[in-house]
Amino acid sequence: MLKSLFTRFLIPTLGLLAFTSVVQSAPEDVPAAFEQSTLEDTVSIRSSGHLVLFSPVREVNNEIRSESRARLPVNGEGRLYRIAQDSSREEARDHYRGLLRQRNAQILFECSSIRCGRSNVWANQIFNQAVLYGRDATQDYLVAGTVAEDGSRWLTLIYTVTRGNLREYVWVEHLRVESGATIPGFGTVANRVEGPIIVPWQGGVTYRFDWQATDRRRVSDLAREEGTVVALVGYSVLQTDESFSGAMERARRAAESLSEVLSKTGVSPDQQKIIVVGPAGVFGDPDRQGDRVEVVVISR
């Protein structure tokens, strides 16, 4: 069972979740706006069958096609923001991804560029916001799920696009999904996986780890539950003239060193699992770069 959990949930989750920080908004709150953007429109969304896509979109004979989609009973709102000229949609996207990480969100689907499908379909058929019609090569979309303390489930949709006139926009939908509805890919088992918390490291013989005391306490608190597994995933950057095996060894030693630190804070070595990725893990997320150990906690 444990091996199955690692295979099915740990590796995909490494790019999707993050620990909850001390100061953050609740999952039921609309994500805070990107600072360098202006709110242009707010739309109330209350529907017994609101269309949410969990895979790329295409249009066939004026009909929307998507391998994974759902019409869900929801209550929430959509917000249209125009991004300032001295900023970019990439910065806006990173802003919202950061907020989702703070909420320990599970990203259910994401795409970029032409892989999302045609922008005019997203703009006019999915979101009903003509101003979002832009270049197919300069768009991205994600949908993420969160669970509030009261058990309510929330979906957050983020779509960014660059129009032909180079103006850039963000569309945000934040929706409460009624109980009983099935959300593709958002199961109860996934809620057993928390992380990763990203711990940059420096050193060679001895190591210095850059992480907050609140994160350390969070790991320790979660590890107290019987049967919990704490996975330490070691990453390293391939240095000039360094062999692949050398970079892997550096990542392994760093993960082992962090394991010793956790052991001193009460996380038993028996419940720790070290996974070495080294330079083989490449991510577009700017927060997941460099020499680091990513900590993921899996409850029983």
N, C-alpha and C positions, 0 to 999 in steps of 0.2 A: 504493500500500500504506500509506504513512504517513498519507494523508488518511483512509483507511478506518479505521486504528487510532484516529485522533482521534475520528471519528464514532461508532465502536462502543464504545470503551472509555474515552476521556478524560472526557467529560461525565458518564456514569453513575458513574464512579469517584470524581468529586470529592466525592461525599457518602458514600463507602463506605470509603475507606482512609486510613491515616495512616502516617507514618514510624515506624520502630522507634527507641525511645529507648535510651539507654545502659543504664539500670537497668530491667529488666523481667523478667517471667516468660516461660518458653519456651512455644510454642504447645501443647505436650503437657501442660502443667500446667493443672489446673482453675483457672479464674479466681478470684482472691481474692474472698472474700465482702465484700459491702457492709458497712461497719463498723457501721452502725446497723440490724443485722438479726441474728436468732438462727436457727441451724441447727436445724430440727425433724425432718428425715428425710434419709437418704441411701439411694439405691437403686442397686444394681449393675445395669448394662445390658450384657448380652452376647447378641447376637442375630444370626442369619443374615439377618434381614429386618425390621430395626427401621424403623418408619414415621416418616418425616420429611417435613413439609409445606413447600413452597416457594411457596404461594399460599393465599388464604383458604380456610377450611373451611366445608362445609355438610353437613347430614345429610338424606338422602333415603331414606325407607323403611328407617330404621335402618342405613343404609350411609353411610360417610364418603365425601364427594365433594370433590375438590380438583383444579384444572386441572393443577397441577404438584406431584407427590409422588413419593417413592421409598421402596422398602423396601431398606434397606442393611445389609450385614454390618458390624456395629460392635462395639466393646468400649469401655466407659466407665462413666459413672455419672450419676445425676441427684441434685440436691440441692434440698431445699425449705427456704426461709428465710421467717421471719415478720419483717416490717419494723416497727421501733419506732414507737410512736404519735407521737413528736415528729419523725418524718421522713416520707418519702413515697416512693411507688413511682416517681415521676418522678426523684427523686434516685438511687434504686437503679438505674434504667434508665440514667441518665447515667454512673453509676459503671462499669457493665459496658460501655457503649459506649466509654468512655475506655480501658478495658483492651484492648478489641478493636482500637482505633486503634493502640495501642502495639504490638500484634502484627502490624500491617499486614494485618489481616483484610479479607476481601472479604465484605460483607454481601450475601447471596444473595436475601433477601426480608425485608421487614418490613411490619407493618401496625399499626393502632391502632383502638380503638373498635369499632363494629359492622362496620367494614370487614374485621375479622379473621374474622367469622362469630360463631357463638354460643359464649359462654363455657362452657356446660355440655358442649359437644362437645370443646373443648380439654381441659377438666378430666377428664372421665370416659372419653372415647373415645381421646384422643391421649396424654395424660400419665398417665392412671389415678391421678389425685390429686384426690379429691372436694373437698378443701379449696380447690382453685383455682377452684371454681364461683363466679363473681361476676357483676358487672354487665357486660352487653355493651358499654356505653358507657365503661367504665373498665378496659380491658385493652389490652395491646400485646404484640407478639411479633416476634422477629427470629431469623434463622438466619444464621450467618456461617461462612466457611471459612478455614482457615489451613494453611500448609504448614511443617512442621518442617525443621530442617537435614538430617535423614536422609531427607527426601522423603515422610515419612508425612503423610497428610491428616487434618485434624481439623475436626469440626463443633461449633459452640457454639450452643445454643438458649437463648434468654432469653424467659421469659413472665412478665409482671407483671399483677396483677389486684387490684381493690378489691372485697371481698365486700359483701353487703348490710348486714352489721353494721359496715362501715367498716374492718375489719381488712384489711391489705394483705400480699400474699405475692409472692415471687419463686421461680420454678422455673428451675433451670439444668441443662441437659444438656451434657456435654462428652464427645464421642465420637470415637474413632479409627476411621476408615473403612478397611476392608481394601483392599489394592491391587487394581486391576482394576475396582472398582465405579465406576459412572458417577454423578456428583453433578450434578444439574441446575444449569446456570449457572456451574459451577466448572471452567473450562477452563484449559488451559496458557497460552493467550495472555494471560489476565488477569494472570498472574504477571509479565508484562513491565511492568506499570504500578505504580509506587510513589508513594504520596502520597495526599492532599495534606499538605504541611507548611504550617501556617497561620502567616503572618507579619503581625501587626498593624503598621500604619504610622501615623505622625503627621507633619504638616507641610504645606507648600504650595510654597514655593520650594526648600527643602531638606527632606529626609525622614529620619526616624528609624525604623528597623525593629527590632521587638522579637522577636528570635529567638536561640536558643542556638548557641554555637560548635559543639556536636556536630552540630546540624542542618546548619550550613553545610558542615562537613566531609563529612557524609553526601552532600549534593548534589554536592560536588566529586568525591568518590570514585566515585559512580555515573556522573557525566558523563565520566569518563575512558574508558569503553568506547566504541569506535567506533560511530557511528551512533545514539548516544543523543540523545533530544530532551528538553529541559528546558522545560516549559510554565509560564509565569507568568500566572496568572489574576487580574486586578485587580478588586477589589470596593470599593464605596464606599456610604456611607449617605446617602440623600437628605436634605439639610439644609433647614431652614425657609427658604422663599422661594428655594430653589435650583432651577434647571431641570434636567431629566433630562440634557440634553447637558452641563451644567456638572458634574454628578456623574460622568458618564462620562469627562469630560476629566480630572478629578482622579484617577480610578482608572487611567487610561492613564498619566499622568505618574508616579504611584507605581510602577507596574509597570516602566516604563522606567528609573526610578531604581534599582530593585532589580536590573534587568538589568545596569546598569553596575557595581553592587557585585559581582555574580557574575562578570562579565568580569574583574574585578581578582583574583578568587580562582582563575582558571584555567578557568572555564566559557566556552567560545568563544561570541561573539555569533551565529555561524552556526548553532549548535545550539539556540539559544533561540527560543521562540515566545511572543509576547505575545498574550493573549486578554483582551479587556476586557468585563466583565459589568456593572460599576458597581452600581447599586442594583437591577438586574433579577433578581439571584439571591437568593432568599429561602429560608432553611433553618431547620428547627426545632432543629437541634443548637446548644446554647448556645455551643459553642466556635467556631462558624462565623458570628459576628456582627461587625458594625462594619467600619471601614475596614481592609482587609487585602489581602494578595496570597497566593494559594495556589499552592504550587509542586508540580508533578507531573512525575515523571521516567519517560520511556518508553524502554525499551531496544529495540534492534533485533531 
